[in-house]
Amino acid sequence: MANSKHISLASAIASVPTPDGRVFAELFAHGTLAVELYAPKGIDPQTPHSRDEVYVVARGAGIFYDGAERVHIAPGDFLFVAAGRTHRFEDFTDDLAVWVFFYGPDGGERLGPA
């Protein structure tokens, strides 16, 4: 599989928490793309990240706060967070797990013409 990669949700979930107690694990990287599984427990202590990111909810439910609005989330939901933006998961179920896709340069991608 030199030109492709398969990661099952089950194997991703088994990777967290990590042996050192982190609730996320990087599972794949290619160029500027880094793919993680994030499974916070109790509270989400995130701080803004230096790169743009996409979340896809794999399991669980809760509320996602993007620094301005709160939205209910469920499996299959897509969330985009621009670099430097405050965000976190709130009031989430114990089984929350989200795929995280970081990409692009530090500071986020530049917006093109509308």
Phi and psi in degrees as a GROMACS rama.xvg file:
@    title "Ramachandran Plot"
@    xaxis  label "Phi"
@    yaxis  label "Psi"
@TYPE xy
-63.2361  -29.92  ALA-2
-107.687  10.7745  ASN-3
-150.434  169.421  SER-4
-149.683  137.697  LYS-5
-123.726  128.986  HIS-6
-131.253  118.486  ILE-7
-77.3023  153.224  SER-8
-60.3624  -40.154  LEU-9
-60.3423  -44.7765  ALA-10
-70.0325  -34.1004  SER-11
-64.7024  -45.7277  ALA-12
-63.262  -35.7449  ILE-13
-66.5665  -16.374  ALA-14
-83.6266  -8.81146  SER-15
-125.598  142.965  VAL-16
-68.4023  155.603  PRO-17
-74.6341  166.619  THR-18
-55.6326  -28.3872  PRO-19
-93.8576  10.9598  ASP-20
91.971  1.58403  GLY-21
-69.6682  145.201  ARG-22
-97.1957  18.5443  VAL-23
-141.003  153.861  PHE-24
-142.213  131.491  ALA-25
-77.5714  126.696  GLU-26
-111.778  -17.9721  LEU-27
-159.839  145.117  PHE-28
-144.432  141.711  ALA-29
-157.529  115.92  HIS-30
59.1901  -128.99  GLY-31
-84.8779  -5.95085  THR-32
-82.4535  130.084  LEU-33
-129.112  129.76  ALA-34
-113.272  128.788  VAL-35
-128.551  162.983  GLU-36
-112.789  132.175  LEU-37
-121.038  126.003  TYR-38
-137.375  77.4671  ALA-39
-65.5972  154.394  PRO-40
-124.067  120.06  LYS-41
82.602  -67.0421  GLY-42
-131.036  160.197  ILE-43
-111.489  105.279  ASP-44
-88.2079  18.4567  PRO-45
-56.3437  148.625  GLN-46
-119.411  163.138  THR-47
-55.5858  144.306  PRO-48
-98.8723  158.774  HIS-49
-83.569  -10.8482  SER-50
-124.927  159.062  ARG-51
-61.8226  151.013  ASP-52
-146.848  153.957  GLU-53
-124.006  136.824  VAL-54
-112.634  142.651  TYR-55
-127.603  120.781  VAL-56
-71.4333  119.893  VAL-57
-89.6515  -40.0903  ALA-58
-157.83  162.438  ARG-59
86.9658  -177.404  GLY-60
-154.374  167.412  ALA-61
164.581  -149.909  GLY-62
-125.454  139.696  ILE-63
-112.889  125.891  PHE-64
-106.381  123.505  TYR-65
-103.53  17.672  ASP-66
95.635  -14.2667  GLY-67
-137.738  -39.1172  ALA-68
-128.002  157.271  GLU-69
-116.826  132.198  ARG-70
-129.074  145.961  VAL-71
-75.0902  138.999  HIS-72
-123.032  152.414  ILE-73
-150  166.864  ALA-74
-52.561  135.795  PRO-75
95.5731  -14.8671  GLY-76
-69.148  145.588  ASP-77
-109.875  135.746  PHE-78
-134.371  134.127  LEU-79
-112.894  137.553  PHE-80
-132.449  120.502  VAL-81
-70.1377  150.909  ALA-82
-52.1601  136.638  ALA-83
83.8635  -3.26573  GLY-84
-84.9922  133.853  ARG-85
-63.4978  136.91  THR-86
-165.305  157.967  HIS-87
-172.285  163.79  ARG-88
-96.6982  140.303  PHE-89
-132.702  155.575  GLU-90
42.863  48.9259  ASP-91
-99.9708  157.352  PHE-92
-70.6582  158.587  THR-93
-61.9597  -22.5345  ASP-94
-98.2693  13.4675  ASP-95
-57.2009  130.169  LEU-96
-145.126  130.733  ALA-97
-129.878  139.009  VAL-98
-75.0076  138.54  TRP-99
-123.245  130.749  VAL-100
-121.004  105.886  PHE-101
-92.405  141.369  PHE-102
-157.338  165.207  TYR-103
79.9756  -176.505  GLY-104
-80.116  162.968  PRO-105
-56.4787  138.734  ASP-106
91.7003  -8.32139  GLY-107
88.5763  165.357  GLY-108
-75.4494  149.035  GLU-109
-76.7373  139.93  ARG-110
-76.4015  135.114  LEU-111
-85.3914  -178.688  GLY-112
-63.4321  146.162  PRO-113
